[in-house]
């Protein structure tokens, strides 16, 4: 028995009931068959992906861990405890919210959740500047985390701009 599908002829063998099994190779127009050996066909190979790639989730995880270490290094004073609580909440929030971004249900939802990450990063920057200004943490420790905060803010700002442009 032969069936016609997309201008290709397939041999179909019925094995009782509605079950069908395709057998043989397709017959292409003009009697040509696909003679490309499997070794010449492109395939995805995860082992070949050895070059390092940018992973925002890993970067946000490391940023959150740095915030936690910074908060733990703050002195045990009333002002430092207040600052520590604020920094801990807003500084670790982008990592969790990035998971929400990845699970966005629509383009609008995606952009909204990116904006939440950006807002939290900007708040983190403010609290870090206050910690630096009040000399609770040595400047040598503040400079790298402030730089990373600025870079993440730029990444999320660009992502939001790109997502908005692509939504049109």
C-alpha positions in Angstrom: 0.0 0.0 0.0 1.3 3.5 -0.8 0.4 6.9 0.6 1.2 10.3 -0.7 2.5 12.8 1.8 4.0 16.2 0.8 4.7 15.1 -2.7 6.7 12.1 -1.4 5.7 8.5 -1.7 6.1 6.3 1.3 5.5 2.6 1.6 3.2 2.0 4.5 2.7 -1.4 6.0 -0.4 -1.9 8.2 0.0 -4.1 11.2 -3.7 -4.5 12.0 -6.1 -1.9 13.4 -5.0 1.7 12.9 -1.3 1.1 13.6 0.9 2.0 10.6 4.6 1.7 10.2 6.6 3.5 7.5 9.0 1.3 5.8 11.6 2.1 3.1 13.0 5.5 2.0 11.0 8.3 0.4 10.9 8.6 -3.3 11.7 12.2 -4.3 10.5 13.9 -7.4 12.2 12.9 -10.6 13.1 9.6 -9.1 15.9 11.1 -7.0 16.6 9.8 -3.5 18.4 11.5 -0.7 21.9 10.1 -0.9 23.7 12.4 1.6 25.5 10.1 4.0 24.8 10.7 7.7 28.4 11.8 8.3 27.8 14.8 6.1 24.7 16.0 7.8 25.0 18.8 10.4 24.1 17.7 13.9 24.2 19.4 17.3 27.0 18.1 19.5 27.0 19.3 23.1 30.6 18.2 23.6 31.7 20.7 21.0 30.4 23.6 22.9 33.6 24.1 24.9 33.9 27.8 24.4 32.9 29.8 27.4 29.6 31.6 27.0 28.0 34.4 28.9 25.5 33.2 31.5 23.6 35.9 33.3 22.2 33.5 35.8 25.7 32.5 37.0 26.7 36.1 37.1 23.7 37.1 39.2 24.3 34.1 41.5 27.9 35.3 42.1 26.7 38.9 42.6 24.2 37.7 45.3 26.9 35.7 47.0 29.2 38.8 47.0 26.4 40.8 48.6 25.9 38.2 51.3 29.6 38.2 52.1 29.7 42.0 52.2 26.7 42.1 54.5 28.3 39.5 56.8 31.4 41.8 57.0 29.5 44.8 58.1 30.0 45.9 61.8 27.4 45.0 64.4 25.9 48.4 64.9 22.3 49.7 64.6 23.0 51.6 61.4 25.0 48.7 59.8 22.3 46.2 60.7 19.7 48.4 59.0 21.9 48.8 55.9 22.6 45.0 56.0 18.9 44.2 55.9 18.2 46.5 53.0 21.3 45.3 51.0 20.5 41.7 51.6 16.9 42.1 50.3 17.6 44.2 47.2 21.0 42.7 46.5 19.9 39.1 46.3 16.5 39.9 44.7 17.8 40.1 41.0 18.9 36.5 41.1 15.5 35.2 42.2 13.7 37.6 39.9 15.8 36.5 36.9 14.2 33.1 37.3 10.9 34.8 37.0 12.1 36.5 33.8 13.0 33.1 32.3 9.4 31.9 33.1 7.6 35.0 31.7 4.3 34.2 30.1 4.3 37.0 27.5 6.6 39.6 26.0 4.9 42.2 28.3 5.4 40.0 31.3 9.0 39.5 30.3 9.7 43.2 30.1 8.0 43.8 33.4 10.1 41.3 35.2 13.3 42.6 33.6 12.3 46.0 35.0 11.9 44.6 38.5 15.5 43.2 38.3 16.7 46.6 37.1 14.9 48.4 39.9 16.4 46.1 42.5 19.9 46.6 41.1 19.5 50.4 41.1 18.3 50.2 44.8 21.3 48.0 45.6 23.6 50.6 44.0 22.1 53.3 46.3 22.7 51.2 49.4 26.2 50.4 48.3 27.0 54.1 47.8 25.6 54.8 51.3 27.8 52.0 52.8 30.8 53.4 51.0 30.1 57.0 52.1 29.6 56.0 55.7 32.9 54.1 55.6 31.4 50.9 56.9 33.4 48.9 54.4 36.9 49.7 53.1 36.9 51.3 49.6 39.0 48.4 48.2 36.1 46.1 49.0 33.4 48.4 47.6 35.0 49.2 44.2 34.6 45.8 42.6 31.0 45.2 43.8 30.0 48.7 42.7 31.5 48.1 39.3 29.6 44.8 39.0 26.4 46.5 40.0 26.9 49.1 37.3 27.6 46.5 34.6 24.5 44.5 35.6 22.4 47.7 35.5 23.7 48.3 31.9 22.9 44.7 30.9 19.4 44.8 32.2 18.8 48.3 30.7 20.0 47.1 27.3 17.9 44.0 27.6 14.7 46.0 28.3 15.4 48.3 25.4 16.0 45.4 23.1 12.9 43.5 24.3 10.8 46.7 23.8 12.2 47.2 20.3 11.5 43.6 19.3 7.9 43.8 20.7 7.0 46.3 18.1 
